[in-house]
Amino acid sequence: MKKLVQKKSAEKKSRGGWLKRLFSPSEQREESLDERPGLLVLTRSEHPISRANMSRNAVKVLNRIHQGDYEAYLVGGGVRDLMLGREPKDFDVATNATPEEMKALFRNCRLIGRRFRLAHVHFGREIIEVATFRSGQDKTESTAVQSEQGMILRDNEYGTLEEDAWRRDFTINALYYNIADFSVVDYTGGVEDLEKGQIRMIGGAEQRYHEDPVRMLRAVRFAVKLGFTIEQKTEQPIFELGHLLEQIPQARLYEEFLKMFQSGQALDMFERLRHYHLFCYLFPMTDRMLDQEEGFPHNFLIRALENTDSRVAEGKPITPAFLIAALLWEGVRQRADVSHSWNSEDGVLLPENVRLHHAGRAILREQRKSLSMPKRFAIMAQEIWELQPRFLRRGGRQPHRFMEHPRFRAAYDFLLLRAEVGESDMVLAEWWTEFQKVNPSERDQMSNEGHEGKKPRRRRRRKKKPASPAE
């Protein structure tokens, strides 16, 4: 196949400028993707990718497949990020070897998947995913299984490298690094779209979203992650097709939620999802409350997402449970305030932590209809909510025991966010901040100063005083 390689100067290329030097304005293609631009192959000297920046295990897999007389390419986000000078998180491989042939090549290989049959090559905790080239969707006889709405349920029809490229989602994810000659292969115009900084769907966007509605979330995620724009024909259907996400299993949406909100750009992701009317299909209750109310709910979420992004930037650990607790807090708080729903038979108002417990369970049960989450994170989110009233108890040994609770730190961070937006008393938050800093003897003094412990006793004595005049 003829290579369409662009001539460039022999000057040393930096990662920041090689894309601009590759295409001059007169050389940039104007034809649409439907016209299928010619094959572009960047030789080893014409791109910035180095095997030194790849996972050693990914290189091992590529080399062994190649040595087994099969084609082997690094593909997808790994190639995209390496071309942009970023550090990839995942290294995926494409080959003409079938999953069964992969299993014969690697003893540490496991075959998975129904919708797409994949080979996972295990190296301890690292997994290199290998997919066989798949055919396009335009063949008259296809083994692809689709739902009534057009969503692909299962497709194991194998094809060629070119067919595999044209069936991928976005052009920037359809770049292939060939281990045989260290070239980069581009069938769809992905290199040019990297230069333009745009996300563009391969083929008709509306049809591709029907095939897999999660592509709408992926388009938004890549745009935010890379700082790219979404090409107009790719963007426009998103505003109308969000309802297709209702077909997606809740567990798969949870996986996308983690990718979107734990990457360090949670706030931008939240605002972009709201812009495209997609957030309502992930957290419908939260979205309704944001539409109905101004002020605290929105400000609280902004601060929670900013806090998450700051922790990611600082390399601090984050947990999905905290995000879930923040995203659902307004619904839990409002439901707990509807106190008559949980009055006991004698009409006595139940304690706040009990009302929060009932409210949290109800909200989580409703949320699972849209986006499910592992039980351990749901339980942790519920504990964060239920522990909020305990911060009011500052007398005696109660604060000392509270600090030993395994969820104390997460609940304390949650209290700080509430205080920052005025939903909780800042003096209370500052007291707990100071309580954690001082030594044990100073803690005893703080808890014995009557901040909370003496006041309830005075209140109980006042209740007895009306009896004395009657005597």
N, C-alpha and C positions, 0 to 999 in steps of 0.2 A: 504494500500500500504506500502510495506516494506521501512523503513527508513535506508539509508546508511549514518550513522553518524560517523565521524572520532573521535577516542579517542585522547584526549589531556591531558596535565598535568593540575593540579589543580591550577597552579600559576595564579595570577591576570593578566588579559590580557589588554594591552594598545591598543589604536586604531591603532597606527603605526605598531604594530608587529603581530597582530592576524592573518593576512592573511598568513604570512610566517610560522607561527606555525601550521596553519591548514593543509598544505600539505608539506610533506617531499618529496625530489626528487623522491624517489621510489614510492610514492603514487600518483604522478601526472599522469593524464590520457594521453595516447598517441593516442587514437582512434579519428577519425574524427567526426565532428558533424553528418555526415550522419549515423553513427553507433548509434547515440542517447545514450549518456552516461546515466547511471542510475540516478535515483532521488537522490538528496542530500538535506537533511533537517538539517539545523543548529538550534539546540535548543536555548532557550532563553539565556543560559550561553555561547553559542559558537559564538556569533556575538556581535558587538558593538552597535547595534541599540537600542535606548531608546525612549519611547514615549515622554519624556521630550523635545526631540529635534525636535519633529514634530509640525506641526501646530495644535493648539487646535481644530480648526474646522475640520481638517482632521480626528483627533481622534474621534470627535463626530460622523462624518459620518460613520466611520468604526464600531463604537460601536452600532449605531442604526441599521445598516444593519445586524450586527451579532445578535442583539436582535430580529430582525424580522425573525430569522431562515434562513437567507441566508449566503452564504460564503462572506467574506469581506477581501480583501488584499490591502495593499499599494503596488504600483508597479511602475516600470520604473525608471526614473532618481532620484526620491526621495529616493528609496531604495539604488540605486547605490551610490549616494552622501553620504548618512548616513553610508554606509559600509566603505566609504573612509574617514570618518571623516570630510566631507564637509557640508556646510549649504545649503540644497536644496532650490530652488526658487519655485518649484511647487510640489504639492502633488496630485498624481493621484491614483484613486481607481479602482480595478477590482472586479467584483462580478458575481454570477450566477443569480442575480435578473435582470429581463428585465427592459428596460427603463420605461415602464408603471408601473411596480411594484415599481420602484424607486420613481416615481411621487406620488404614493400612500403613500409612507413612509415619504416624505418630502414635506411640503407645499411650501417651498422656492426652489423647483426644477423646472427647465425648460429643455425641451427636444430640442436638436438642431441636425443639421447635416443631410446630404443626403448620403454622401459617407459612413460615419459611424454614426449610431444613438447613441448619447451620452446624458447623463444626467448631467446637471450643477446644483450643489447645491450652492445657493448664500448665503453668509454671509457678507452683506455690499459690500465692494470692493473686498473681497476675494471670489474666485470661486473654489470649489472642483469638479474636473471632474471625473465622474464615468462611466466606460465602462463595458458592459456585456461581459463575456467570449465569444470569437469568435472561430469558428472552423478553422481547417487548410484548405489549398487550395487543398488537395489531394483527396477530396471526389468526387465520380462519379457524384453525383447530387449536384451542388453548385448554390447558388443564387447570387454569385458574378458576377458583371457586369464589363467586361474588354474592353479596347480599342483594336484596331487592333494591336497596338504595345505591348500589354500585360499589360498595366497600369490598375490597379484596379480603377474603377470609383465608384462602390457602392458595399458594402458587409455587410449585416446584418444577416448573418447566425451564430447563437449562438452555442457555444460548451462547452467544459469542461476546467478546469484549465490547464491541460496539453496541450490541443490543442491551447489554448490561448497563452501559453508560446512559442510554436514552430512556431507560426505565427508572432511573434514580430521580429523587425529588427536585433538587435545586442544582443549577449549573455549577456552583462553587463546590458542591459535594460530589461532583462527577469527574474529578481529576484523579489520574492513576499514575503512581510512581512504579516504573518497571524495574525490577531488580536485575533483569538480564543485562540491560545497558544503561541503567541509572537515568533514564529519560522520564519526562512527564508527558502523559498522553491526555489530550483534551479533544473530545468530540463535540461538545455542546456550547462552547464559548465561555467556559468557566473562568479561564485565565483573564479574559477581557472584563468579565463581571467583577473579578477581584480588583482589577484596576479601577473600575468605576465605583466600587464600593456599593454594590447593589445585590439584593436577593432576587433571583429570577427563577420561576418555575420552569421545569422542562416539560414542554407540551402545554395543552390547555389547562389552565389553572383550575377552573371549575370542575372539570372531570377528575383531575388529580386529587382535589379535595374530597370529592365523593368517594374515590377509591380508598383514601385514608384521611379522615378528618383531622387527625393529629398533625398533619402537615401544616395546618393553620397555626397551631401553637409553635411548631418548629420554625416557621417563617418569622414569627415575632421574636422567638428566642434568639435566633441567629442575628436578626437585625439589632437587637439590644446588645448582645454579646460582642459583636464585631463593630458596632457603630455604623452599620450599613443602613441604606434605605431599602424599602421593598418596592420593586418595580411595579408600575401602575397596574398592568394586567394581572400580576400576581397578587396585588394588594386588594383590588376592588371586590372580588368575590368574598373576601373574608367577612366584610360587613354584613353579608346576607346569609352566610352558610354556617354560622356558629352553632345552630341547632343540631347540626350533624354530629357534634361532640356527644350528644345524648346517646348515640349508638355505641360509644367506646366503653369498654369495661372500666369500672371505677378504679381498679388496681393500676391499669395502664395510665390513667389520668394522674394518679398519685405519683407515678414515676416521672411524668413530665413536670408535675408540680415541683418535685425536688430539683430537677435540672434548672428550672426557671428561677426558683426562689432561693437557692443555696449557692449561686455562682458569684455572688458579690454585687449583683445588680437588681436586687429584689424590688427596690422602689421604682426604678425605671420600668421593670417588667410589669409591675402592678398597674402603673399608669398607662402603659401601652395596651395591656389586656383590656382595661376599661375603655380605652379609645376605640378598640375594634369590637367591643361588645362581646368579648369572650370570657371575661372574668365571671360573668353571671352564670356560666355553665360549669364553673369549677366551685364557686362558693355563692350559690344563689341567695341564701339568707343574708349574708354579709352585703352582697350587692344591693339588695332591696333596701336595707337599712341605710346604706350610703346614699341612696337616691332620696330617701325620705327625710334624712336628718343632715344638718350641717354642724360644723364645729367639732365636738369631742370625738365622735367615732372616726371621722376622717383623719383628724390630727393624731389620734392615738395610733392608727395604723401607719401613718407616715413615719412617726417616731420609731415604731417597732421595726419597720422595714429598714429605716436608716441605721438602727442599732445592729440589725443583722448584717447589713453591708459593711459596717465598720468592723465588726468582729471578723468577717471573712478577710478584709483588707489587712487586719492586724495578725492574721494567722491563728485566731482564737477559735475554739470549738463552737459549733452551733448544733442545735438539735431541731428536727422538724416539729417536735412537740411544742416548742416555744412559739414557732410561727403559727401553728394551728391554734394554740391558745389565744394568740393576739388576733388572728383573723376572725375567730368566732366569739370573742369576748363580749362584744356589744349585744349579741343575741342572748348569750348566757346571762348577762347582767340584767337585761330587760325582763327576761322570763323569770329570773329569781325575784325581781321587784314586784311581780304580780303575785303578791303574797297569799291572796285568798285561794290560790290554786293548791297551796300546800298547808293550809291551816289544819291543825289536828281537830278531832271531833269536838273537843271542849272549847274550840275557838281561840286557843292560844297560838300566837304566831311562832312558827318554828324557827330555830336558830338560823342565822344567815348562812353558815357553812352547809347546813342541811338543805336549805333552799338552793344553794349553788350546786350541790350534789345532784339534786333532781333536775335542775335546769340544764346542767352540763350533760347529763345522760340523754336528755331529750334532744338537745341540739346536736350532739354527736350522732345520735340515731338518724336524725334528719339529714345530716351532712353526708352520711355514708351512701345515700341514694345518688349523690352526684360524684363524690370523690372519696374513696375509702382510704384507710390508713392502717398500718399495723397496730394491733391492739396495745402494744407497749407504749406507743406514742400517744394514743388516745387516752390511756390511763394517766400518763404523765401530764397531759394537758389538763385533765380534769383535776388532778391534784394541785396544779398551779392555781386554778380558780378557787378551789375549796380552801386553800391555805391563806388566801388574802385576809379574811377576818382575824386570823391569829396574830397579825401584826399589831392589832389594837391591844393585845394583852402583853403589857410590859412590866407587870409587877411580879415580885417574888422570883421563883425559879422558872417560870414559864418561858421567858425569852431564852434562857440558857438551854432548856430542853428543845425549844423550837430550832435553835441553831444546829442541833444534831440531826434534824430531819434530813433525809437524803434529797428532798426537793426544795430545801430552804433557799439555796442560791438562785435557782430558777424563779421561785416565787418572789424573792427579793428583787431581782432584776425586773420582774413584771410590775412590782409595786413602784419602782423608780419611774418606769414609763408612765404609769397612771398619775403619779405625782407631777411629772413634767408637763402634762397636758391639763392639769387642774382637776382630774377626776378623783384624786386622793390628796390627803393633807401632806404638803411638802415637809412640814415640821416632823410628821411621823416618819417619813422616809429618811430625813436627816438624822433622826434619833437612832434608827437601825443602822445607818451607815457608821455613825460614831460608835455604837455598841460593838460592832465587829472589829473596830480598830483598837480599842483600849484593852488593857490587861485585865485579867480575871477579877482583881480586887476592885477596879474601877467599874467593871460591869456590875458587880454586886451593889456598888453604891448607886449606879444609875437605876437599877431595877428596884431599889428600896427608897427612891426619892419621891414616891407617890405619883409617878406619871400615870400609872393605871391601877396599881394595886390598892392604894388607899381610897381612891374615889368610889369604887363600888361599895366599900364598907360604910362610907359616909352616907351614900344614897340609901342603904338598907336601914341605917339608924333613923333617917328622916321619915321613913315610912311608918315607924313606930310612934313618932311624936304626937300625932293627932289623938291617940288614946289617952294621954295624960290629962288634958282639960276635962274630959268626960268624967274622970274620977272625982 
